[in-house]
Amino acid sequence: MVNTQLQEQAAAENARATMMSTSAQALFIQTDEEYQEAASVLTQIQQRLKEIESERVKITKPINQALRNVNALFKGPKGEYEKAKALFKARMADFLKRKEEQRQLALEAAQQASDQGNQEAFYMQAQAANDAATPFVGNVHTRDTWKFEVTDLTKVPLDFLMVDERKLRGFINVNKDSVIIPGVRVYKDTQVVART
């Protein structure tokens, strides 16, 4: 739990930071001197951020280490239970798939028997289809999800394709303004960086 003195220090720091943020919103630099003054203030802000982060880490490091230690205690059994759960689900899903195949075959046979007017075979196959239905077991149930597999990328509509931004950014970082990519505007974005 955070102590009262620390809360008061954080509140005071937040007030100073809010004042700084408010003055930054009103900032409009018109001269070299104002730019130099802004650079000086930016360096002070960067230093203060570094100090605040150091204070935060002093508090959170032991907490995070304790959390890692607790997680390590349970990692082994949790991992084994997760593995067992996945295997049970896979085996059960495989069983259900086989049962559904049996059910479909029985339904087809029942339909064929019905078409041929063979009532006895129809009832027998209908019962077999019913027997092949998914068993009900308390709090275990099934859920159907639809999945996909891309078989020909050239036929996939553009609405479903996505630009690989990481690859594109890497290519542009290497080639800079000498690159021309159809459908992509390459431009320079200048950012100010402050070091302490």
C-alpha positions as CSV (number, residue, x, y, z in Angstrom):
1,M,0.0,0.0,0.0
2,V,1.3,3.5,-0.8
3,N,2.0,5.6,2.2
4,T,0.5,9.1,2.8
5,Q,3.8,11.0,2.4
6,L,4.4,9.3,-1.0
7,Q,0.8,10.2,-2.1
8,E,1.4,13.8,-1.1
9,Q,4.7,14.0,-3.0
10,A,3.0,12.5,-6.0
11,A,0.2,15.0,-5.8
12,A,2.6,17.9,-5.6
13,E,4.6,16.5,-8.5
14,N,1.4,16.1,-10.5
15,A,0.5,19.7,-9.9
16,R,3.9,20.9,-11.1
17,A,3.7,18.6,-14.2
18,T,0.2,19.9,-14.9
19,M,1.4,23.5,-14.8
20,M,4.3,22.6,-17.1
21,S,1.9,20.9,-19.5
22,T,-0.5,23.9,-19.5
23,S,2.4,26.3,-20.3
24,A,3.6,24.0,-23.1
25,Q,0.1,24.1,-24.7
26,A,0.4,27.9,-24.8
27,L,4.0,27.8,-26.1
28,F,4.6,29.5,-29.4
29,I,8.3,29.9,-30.4
30,Q,9.2,33.0,-32.5
31,T,12.9,33.6,-31.9
32,D,16.1,31.6,-31.6
33,E,16.3,32.7,-27.9
34,E,12.8,31.3,-27.2
35,Y,13.9,28.1,-28.9
36,Q,17.0,27.9,-26.7
37,E,14.9,28.6,-23.6
38,A,12.4,25.9,-24.7
39,A,15.3,23.5,-25.2
40,S,16.5,24.2,-21.7
41,V,13.0,23.6,-20.2
42,L,12.7,20.4,-22.3
43,T,16.0,19.1,-20.9
44,Q,14.7,19.9,-17.3
45,I,11.5,18.0,-18.1
46,Q,13.5,15.0,-19.5
47,Q,15.6,15.0,-16.3
48,R,12.6,15.1,-14.1
49,L,11.0,12.2,-16.0
50,K,14.2,10.3,-15.4
51,E,14.1,11.0,-11.7
52,I,10.4,10.1,-11.4
53,E,11.0,6.8,-13.2
54,S,13.9,6.1,-10.9
55,E,11.6,6.7,-7.9
56,R,8.9,4.5,-9.4
57,V,11.3,1.7,-10.0
58,K,12.6,1.8,-6.4
59,I,9.0,1.1,-5.3
60,T,7.9,-1.3,-8.0
61,K,11.1,-3.4,-8.4
62,P,10.7,-5.4,-5.2
63,I,6.9,-5.8,-5.9
64,N,7.6,-7.0,-9.4
65,Q,10.3,-9.4,-8.1
66,A,7.8,-10.8,-5.6
67,L,5.3,-11.3,-8.4
68,R,7.9,-13.1,-10.5
69,N,8.7,-15.4,-7.6
70,V,5.0,-16.2,-7.0
71,N,4.4,-16.8,-10.7
72,A,7.5,-19.1,-10.9
73,L,6.0,-21.2,-8.1
74,F,2.9,-21.9,-10.1
75,K,4.4,-22.0,-13.6
76,G,5.2,-25.7,-13.6
77,P,1.9,-27.1,-12.4
78,K,-0.1,-24.6,-14.4
79,G,1.8,-25.4,-17.5
80,E,1.2,-29.1,-17.1
81,Y,-2.5,-28.7,-16.3
82,E,-2.8,-26.5,-19.4
83,K,-1.1,-29.1,-21.5
84,A,-3.3,-31.8,-20.1
85,K,-6.4,-29.7,-20.7
86,A,-5.4,-29.1,-24.3
87,L,-4.8,-32.8,-24.9
88,F,-8.1,-33.8,-23.3
89,K,-9.9,-31.3,-25.5
90,A,-8.1,-32.5,-28.6
91,R,-8.9,-36.1,-27.9
92,M,-12.5,-35.3,-27.1
93,A,-12.9,-33.2,-30.3
94,D,-11.4,-36.0,-32.4
95,F,-13.9,-38.4,-30.8
96,L,-16.8,-36.0,-31.6
97,K,-15.6,-35.6,-35.2
98,R,-15.7,-39.4,-35.6
99,K,-19.1,-39.5,-34.0
100,E,-20.4,-36.9,-36.4
101,E,-19.1,-38.8,-39.3
102,Q,-20.9,-41.9,-38.1
103,R,-24.1,-39.8,-37.6
104,Q,-23.9,-38.4,-41.1
105,L,-23.4,-41.9,-42.6
106,A,-26.4,-43.2,-40.6
107,L,-28.5,-40.3,-41.7
108,E,-27.6,-40.9,-45.3
109,A,-28.4,-44.6,-44.9
110,A,-31.8,-43.7,-43.2
111,Q,-32.6,-41.4,-46.1
112,Q,-31.7,-44.1,-48.6
113,A,-33.9,-46.6,-46.7
114,S,-36.8,-44.2,-46.6
115,D,-36.4,-43.6,-50.3
116,Q,-36.6,-47.3,-50.9
117,G,-39.6,-47.7,-48.6
118,N,-37.7,-49.9,-46.1
119,Q,-39.3,-48.9,-42.8
120,E,-37.3,-51.3,-40.7
121,A,-33.9,-50.2,-42.1
122,F,-35.0,-46.5,-41.8
123,Y,-35.8,-46.9,-38.1
124,M,-32.6,-48.8,-37.5
125,Q,-30.5,-46.2,-39.2
126,A,-32.3,-43.3,-37.6
127,Q,-31.6,-44.9,-34.2
128,A,-27.9,-45.3,-35.2
129,A,-27.9,-41.6,-36.1
130,N,-29.4,-40.7,-32.7
131,D,-26.9,-42.9,-30.9
132,A,-24.1,-41.1,-32.7
133,A,-25.2,-37.7,-31.4
134,T,-22.9,-35.8,-29.1
135,P,-23.2,-37.0,-25.5
136,F,-24.3,-34.5,-22.9
137,V,-21.8,-34.3,-20.0
138,G,-22.6,-31.8,-17.2
139,N,-20.6,-28.6,-17.7
140,V,-18.7,-29.8,-20.8
141,H,-20.2,-28.7,-24.1
142,T,-19.1,-28.0,-27.7
143,R,-18.9,-24.8,-29.6
144,D,-18.6,-24.5,-33.4
145,T,-16.1,-22.0,-34.8
146,W,-15.5,-21.2,-38.4
147,K,-11.9,-21.2,-39.5
148,F,-10.1,-20.5,-42.8
149,E,-7.0,-21.4,-44.7
150,V,-5.7,-19.2,-47.6
151,T,-5.3,-21.5,-50.6
152,D,-4.5,-18.8,-53.2
153,L,-3.3,-15.4,-52.0
154,T,-3.7,-13.9,-55.5
155,K,-7.5,-14.5,-55.4
156,V,-8.1,-12.9,-52.0
157,P,-10.0,-9.6,-52.3
158,L,-7.9,-6.5,-51.3
159,D,-10.4,-5.8,-48.5
160,F,-8.9,-8.8,-46.7
161,L,-5.2,-8.0,-47.3
162,M,-3.1,-5.9,-44.9
163,V,0.1,-4.0,-45.4
164,D,3.1,-5.3,-43.5
165,E,3.9,-2.0,-41.8
166,R,7.0,-3.4,-40.1
167,K,8.6,-4.5,-43.4
168,L,7.5,-1.3,-45.1
169,R,9.0,0.9,-42.3
170,G,12.3,-1.1,-42.4
171,F,12.6,-0.7,-46.2
172,I,11.9,3.1,-45.9
173,N,14.3,3.5,-43.0
174,V,17.1,2.0,-45.2
175,N,16.2,3.8,-48.4
176,K,14.8,7.1,-47.0
177,D,13.6,9.6,-49.6
178,S,15.1,7.7,-52.5
179,V,12.3,5.2,-52.5
180,I,9.1,5.3,-54.5
181,I,6.4,2.7,-53.6
182,P,3.1,2.8,-55.6
183,G,0.2,3.6,-53.3
184,V,2.5,4.8,-50.4
185,R,3.5,8.4,-49.6
186,V,7.0,8.5,-48.1
187,Y,7.7,11.7,-46.1
188,K,10.1,12.9,-43.4
189,D,8.7,13.6,-39.9
190,T,11.1,15.7,-37.8
191,Q,10.9,15.1,-34.1
192,V,12.8,16.9,-31.3
193,V,14.8,14.6,-29.0
194,A,16.0,15.6,-25.6
195,R,18.8,13.8,-23.7
196,T,19.8,14.2,-20.1
